[in-house]
Amino acid sequence: MLKVDGFDKAIIGEVISFNRPNVLCYSIGGIIDIMVKRDGMTVDEAYEFFDYNIAGAYHGEGTPVFLADLEWSDV
């Protein structure tokens, strides 16, 4: 399974699907929180960075998935 470097605290589980490799599932809210707190980004900057550089990156079958969760407050 592939990981997104620097965002381990935003991992919320593993996605298991028939006839596909298991992949990690990340909380989008968790990723945004990390970038705001760690990197000093605004929420809008963090979402833009996430959309283009993280969600928009495909690295083959093991590419993680991202959950648009309703609430995140654990980072």
N, C-alpha and C positions, 0 to 999 in steps of 0.2 A: 504494500500500500504506500502510496506517495503522501508526503506531508507538505504543508505550507510552512516554511521556515519561520520561526518566531511567533507562532500562533497556537502552540500546544494547549494553552488554557481555553481556547475557543472550541476545542474538539468536544463534540457532544455525543458521539457514538460512531457506529460502524453500519454501513448500509450493506445488506445482504440481498442479493438478487439472483434469481435462477439463471444459470448459464452465463454469468458474468463474474468477474473477480470482485471480492469485497473491497469497499473503499471507505475512507474516513469521511465523516460528516462534521462539518464545522458550522457553528452558529455565526451568521452574518453579523448580528448584533454584538457578539463577543469579539469578532475581528475588528469591528468599528470602534468598540470601547478601547481595545488595546492600542489601536493607532492614535486615538484621541489622547489617551493617558500617556503612552510611552513616547510617541513621536510628536506630540504637540499639534496635531492636525485639528482643524475644525471638523465637525461632523460632515459637512458637505465635501470637504477635501478628502476625508477618509472614504466616503462612499464613492467618489470619483476614482480614487486610487484603487479601491476594491474592484469596482466594475471593470476597469481597464486592465489592471495588472494581475489580479488574482482570479476573479471569476472568468475573465476573458482568456485565461491561459489554459490550453489543453495539452496534456503531456501523455496521452495514450490512455489505455484502459484503466490504469490505476489512479487517474485524476480524481481528486477528492470532489465531493458534492457539498453544497452550501445551503443551509436551511434559513429561510427568511422567517425567523422566529418572531413571535409577538412581543416578547419581553426578555430582556437579558440584564442581569444585575449581579453577576457572580465574579466579575473581574476587578 
